[in-house]
């Protein structure tokens, strides 16, 4: 297991506010496009059978859900990375609050570690839950 230069705490309610500030600076429509880039309900219902589905059918559905999740996460990451110049200071502050590192320490992380930190935020279960709830606003 690799030794990281940081450890991210669990996301909590107070993290919604800086996340919303970041999202608003990027543009809510860009996030909406990410969440609507696929017809998620169509992908999930595709191939559904009766209640007597076998285990293989369930595994296929689980794979679809994972594929959708990865696609949404990558789309959101792309939006954030494309807009980092607009949200630079907010990103530093947000990552500082999550990692316990000082804002200046976050600023001076090597590029690989900084990018990995951003990706790790997107991979957090709490982030996926937040995106899932937020996506309900656009349905």
C-alpha positions as CSV (number, residue, x, y, z in Angstrom):
1,X,0.0,0.0,0.0
2,X,1.3,3.4,-1.0
3,X,2.1,6.0,1.6
4,X,0.1,9.1,0.8
5,X,1.1,12.7,1.5
6,X,-2.5,13.2,2.8
7,X,-5.5,11.5,4.3
8,X,-9.0,12.7,3.5
9,X,-11.6,12.8,6.2
10,X,-15.1,11.7,5.7
11,X,-17.3,14.3,3.9
12,X,-19.9,15.9,6.1
13,X,-22.8,18.4,5.9
14,X,-20.5,21.4,6.2
15,X,-18.7,20.4,3.0
16,X,-21.8,21.0,1.0
17,X,-21.4,24.7,1.1
18,X,-17.9,24.9,-0.4
19,X,-18.9,22.2,-2.9
20,X,-21.9,24.4,-3.9
21,X,-19.6,27.4,-4.2
22,X,-17.3,25.5,-6.5
23,X,-20.2,24.1,-8.5
24,X,-21.8,27.6,-8.9
25,X,-18.5,29.0,-10.2
26,X,-18.2,26.2,-12.7
27,X,-21.8,26.5,-13.8
28,X,-24.6,24.2,-12.7
29,X,-25.5,23.5,-16.3
30,X,-22.1,21.8,-16.8
31,X,-22.8,19.4,-13.9
32,X,-26.4,18.9,-15.1
33,X,-24.9,17.8,-18.5
34,X,-22.7,15.3,-16.7
35,X,-25.6,13.8,-14.8
36,X,-27.8,13.7,-17.9
37,X,-25.1,12.6,-20.3
38,X,-26.5,9.1,-20.3
39,X,-30.0,7.9,-20.1
40,X,-29.3,6.2,-16.8
41,X,-32.8,4.8,-16.3
42,X,-32.7,3.4,-19.9
43,X,-29.3,1.7,-19.2
44,X,-30.5,0.2,-16.0
45,X,-33.8,-1.1,-17.4
46,X,-32.1,-2.4,-20.5
47,X,-32.2,-6.2,-20.5
48,X,-34.3,-6.6,-17.3
49,X,-36.2,-9.8,-17.1
50,X,-38.8,-11.3,-14.7
51,X,-38.3,-11.8,-11.0
52,X,-36.6,-15.1,-11.9
53,X,-33.4,-13.4,-13.1
54,X,-30.5,-15.5,-12.5
55,X,-27.3,-14.5,-10.8
56,X,-25.6,-13.7,-14.2
57,X,-28.3,-11.1,-14.9
58,X,-27.8,-9.5,-11.5
59,X,-24.0,-9.3,-12.2
60,X,-24.7,-7.6,-15.5
61,X,-26.9,-5.0,-13.8
62,X,-24.2,-4.4,-11.2
63,X,-21.7,-3.9,-13.9
64,X,-24.0,-1.4,-15.6
65,X,-24.4,0.6,-12.4
66,X,-20.6,0.6,-11.9
67,X,-20.2,1.7,-15.5
68,X,-22.7,4.6,-15.0
69,X,-21.0,5.6,-11.8
70,X,-17.5,5.7,-13.3
71,X,-18.8,7.6,-16.4
72,X,-20.5,10.2,-14.2
73,X,-17.4,10.5,-11.9
74,X,-15.1,11.0,-15.0
75,X,-17.5,13.5,-16.5
76,X,-17.6,15.5,-13.2
77,X,-13.8,15.3,-12.9
78,X,-13.4,16.5,-16.4
79,X,-15.6,19.5,-15.7
80,X,-13.7,20.4,-12.5
81,X,-10.3,20.0,-14.2
82,X,-11.4,22.1,-17.2
83,X,-12.5,24.9,-14.8
84,X,-9.7,24.8,-12.2
85,X,-8.4,28.2,-13.2
86,X,-11.9,29.7,-12.2
87,X,-12.0,27.8,-8.9
88,X,-8.3,27.5,-7.9
89,X,-8.6,29.2,-4.5
90,X,-11.8,27.4,-3.6
91,X,-10.2,24.0,-4.5
92,X,-7.2,24.7,-2.4
93,X,-9.4,25.7,0.6
94,X,-11.7,22.7,0.1
95,X,-8.9,20.2,-0.1
96,X,-7.2,21.8,2.8
97,X,-10.3,21.4,4.9
98,X,-10.6,17.7,3.9
99,X,-7.0,16.8,4.3
100,X,-5.9,18.8,7.4
101,X,-3.1,20.2,5.3
102,X,-2.6,24.0,5.2
103,X,-3.8,25.8,2.1
104,X,-0.1,26.6,1.2
105,X,0.8,22.9,1.6
106,X,-2.0,21.9,-0.8
107,X,-0.8,24.5,-3.3
108,X,2.8,23.1,-3.2
109,X,1.9,19.4,-3.6
110,X,3.4,17.9,-6.7
111,X,1.0,17.7,-9.6
112,X,0.5,13.9,-9.4
113,X,-0.4,14.1,-5.7
114,X,-2.7,17.0,-6.3
115,X,-4.6,15.3,-9.1
116,X,-4.8,12.1,-7.1
117,X,-6.2,14.0,-4.2
118,X,-9.0,15.4,-6.4
119,X,-9.7,12.0,-7.8
120,X,-9.8,10.6,-4.3
121,X,-12.5,13.1,-3.4
122,X,-14.6,12.0,-6.4
123,X,-14.2,8.3,-5.3
124,X,-15.5,8.9,-1.8
125,X,-18.7,7.1,-1.1
126,X,-20.2,10.3,0.5
127,X,-19.4,12.2,-2.7
128,X,-21.2,9.6,-4.8
129,X,-24.2,9.8,-2.4
130,X,-24.2,13.6,-2.7
131,X,-24.1,13.4,-6.5
132,X,-26.9,10.8,-6.5
133,X,-29.1,13.1,-4.5
134,X,-28.2,16.2,-6.4
135,X,-28.9,14.4,-9.7
136,X,-32.5,14.0,-8.5
137,X,-32.9,17.7,-8.9
138,X,-32.5,17.4,-12.6
139,X,-35.0,14.6,-13.2
